[in-house]
Amino acid sequence: MSRLLNDAVGELAKLPSVGRRTALRLALHLLHREPEEVSALADALTRFRNEVRFCSRCNNLSDGEVCPICSDPRRDRTTVCVVEHVGDVLSIENTNQYNGLYHVLGGVISPMQGIGPSDLKIDLLVENIARGEIREVILAIGATVEGETTLFYIMRRLAQFPDLKITKIARGIGVGDEIEYANELTIAHALHNRTEVKN
């Protein structure tokens, strides 16, 4: 195999869910595209990685200081849905079943990977709730061991707000599943059947 092709395949294979065979197909596909198209793809990825920002209110992706969801006056500002990653926001938005705000943690507590509570945006969540507008927090975190640990920690932190309603999504999402990869019907069912979490 050509060294250049091998290098391209090696880099593409680093993407999630892309094995070497898929990476080879992608590389060969790009080889048959016009050079301008491949340059446009490379430029878009470079600009995305170098210029992307995170919303100062919710930690979602943003082109500016505040993301479009947080700046939308039609959103319900009394409800916030706490998720692990930006991909979870996209998955929930695709259900058209939720009209509140979001809070993106940026991951879950995972001592094995060296990720502690201070590495996540939990303090920002607490600050937002302390402002007094939020009445319900929906915990939409994956049903993994790390996810459950994160849920427990967040619930302890939110115990200081006795009037706050805390719910978690129903477990229509299987244990070990990631919200980002669940189908929209499963996510919609889980949102509708969420349960209140007692402190």
C-alpha positions in Angstrom: 0.0 0.0 0.0 1.2 3.5 -0.8 2.7 5.3 2.2 0.4 8.3 1.6 -2.7 6.1 1.4 -1.5 4.2 4.5 -1.1 7.5 6.4 -4.6 8.7 5.4 -6.2 5.3 6.3 -4.4 5.4 9.7 -5.7 8.9 10.5 -9.3 8.1 9.4 -9.3 4.9 11.4 -8.8 6.9 14.6 -12.3 8.2 14.2 -15.0 6.5 16.4 -16.7 3.5 14.8 -14.3 3.7 11.8 -12.3 0.5 11.3 -9.5 0.1 8.8 -11.7 -1.2 6.0 -14.1 1.8 6.3 -11.1 4.1 6.5 -9.7 2.7 3.3 -13.1 3.2 1.5 -13.2 6.8 2.8 -9.7 7.5 1.7 -10.3 6.0 -1.8 -13.5 8.0 -2.1 -11.6 11.2 -1.3 -9.0 10.3 -3.8 -11.7 10.4 -6.5 -13.2 13.7 -5.5 -12.1 17.0 -6.9 -9.1 18.5 -5.1 -11.2 21.6 -4.2 -13.8 19.4 -2.5 -11.2 17.7 -0.4 -9.6 21.0 0.5 -13.0 22.4 1.5 -13.5 19.4 3.8 -10.1 19.8 5.3 -10.6 23.5 5.8 -14.0 23.0 7.4 -12.6 20.5 9.9 -9.6 22.7 10.7 -11.8 25.8 11.2 -14.3 23.8 13.4 -11.5 22.4 15.6 -9.7 25.7 15.9 -12.6 28.2 16.2 -15.3 26.3 18.0 -16.5 27.8 21.3 -18.5 26.6 24.2 -21.5 28.4 25.5 -20.7 30.4 28.7 -24.1 29.4 30.2 -24.6 25.7 29.3 -21.2 24.5 27.8 -22.9 23.5 24.5 -21.2 24.2 21.1 -21.5 27.8 20.1 -20.3 30.2 17.4 -20.3 33.1 20.0 -20.5 33.7 23.7 -24.0 32.1 24.1 -25.4 29.2 22.0 -28.6 29.5 20.0 -30.6 27.4 22.4 -29.7 29.6 25.4 -30.4 32.7 23.5 -33.8 31.5 22.1 -36.6 33.4 24.1 -39.1 30.6 23.2 -37.3 28.0 25.3 -38.6 27.1 28.8 -36.1 28.6 31.1 -37.4 26.9 34.2 -36.2 23.4 33.1 -32.7 22.3 32.3 -31.7 18.9 31.0 -28.2 17.8 32.1 -26.4 15.6 29.6 -22.8 14.2 29.2 -21.9 15.4 25.7 -22.9 17.8 22.9 -24.1 14.8 20.9 -26.7 14.1 23.6 -28.2 17.5 23.0 -28.5 16.8 19.3 -30.1 13.4 20.0 -32.7 14.9 22.4 -33.4 17.9 20.1 -34.1 15.5 17.2 -37.1 14.0 19.2 -38.9 17.4 19.2 -40.2 16.4 22.7 -38.2 18.9 24.8 -38.3 22.7 24.8 -36.2 23.6 27.9 -32.5 24.5 28.3 -29.5 22.1 28.5 -26.4 21.8 30.5 -23.5 19.8 29.0 -21.2 18.3 31.6 -18.4 17.4 29.2 -18.2 13.8 30.3 -18.8 11.7 33.5 -16.9 11.1 36.6 -14.4 8.3 35.9 -11.6 7.8 38.4 -10.1 5.1 36.1 -9.6 7.7 33.4 -8.5 10.4 35.9 -11.8 12.4 35.4 -13.1 13.9 38.7 -16.0 16.2 39.5 -13.7 19.3 39.0 -13.0 18.3 35.4 -16.8 18.6 34.6 -19.0 21.6 34.4 -20.9 20.8 37.6 -20.0 24.1 39.3 -21.5 26.0 36.4 -24.7 24.0 36.7 -24.9 24.8 40.4 -24.3 28.5 39.7 -27.0 28.6 37.1 -29.5 26.9 39.5 -28.5 29.4 42.3 -29.8 32.3 40.1 -33.3 31.0 41.0 -35.0 30.7 37.6 -34.6 26.9 37.2 -37.4 24.8 38.8 -36.6 21.4 37.4 -33.4 19.6 36.5 -33.7 16.5 34.3 -30.7 14.2 34.6 -30.3 12.6 31.2 -27.0 10.7 31.8 -26.2 7.3 30.3 -26.9 4.2 32.5 -23.2 3.3 33.0 -21.3 2.8 36.2 -19.7 6.2 35.6 -23.0 7.8 34.7 -24.6 6.5 37.9 -21.6 7.8 39.9 -22.1 11.2 38.3 -25.8 11.2 39.0 -25.2 10.5 42.7 -22.6 13.3 42.9 -24.9 15.8 41.2 -27.8 14.9 43.4 -25.7 15.5 46.5 -24.6 18.9 45.1 -28.2 19.9 44.3 -29.5 18.9 47.8 -28.8 22.5 48.8 -31.9 23.6 46.7 -34.8 22.0 48.6 -37.5 23.4 46.2 -35.8 22.1 43.1 -37.5 19.3 41.3 -34.9 16.7 40.2 -36.0 14.0 37.7 -34.0 11.5 35.7 -35.0 10.1 32.4 -36.8 6.7 32.4 -34.6 3.8 31.7 -36.0 3.0 28.2 -32.3 3.5 27.5 -30.6 0.2 28.4 -27.8 -0.1 30.9 -24.5 0.5 29.2 -26.1 2.4 26.3 -25.1 5.9 25.4 -27.8 8.5 24.8 -26.0 9.7 21.7 -26.5 6.3 20.0 -30.1 5.6 21.1 -32.8 6.0 18.6 -35.2 8.9 18.8 -38.2 6.9 19.8 -36.3 5.4 22.8 -35.1 8.9 23.8 -38.6 10.3 23.5 -40.1 7.5 25.6 -37.4 7.9 28.2 -38.1 11.7 28.4 -41.9 11.3 28.8 -41.5 8.6 31.5 -38.8 10.3 33.6 -39.1 9.8 37.4 -38.5 12.2 40.2 -35.3 11.6 42.2 -35.7 12.1 46.0 -32.9 13.8 47.9 
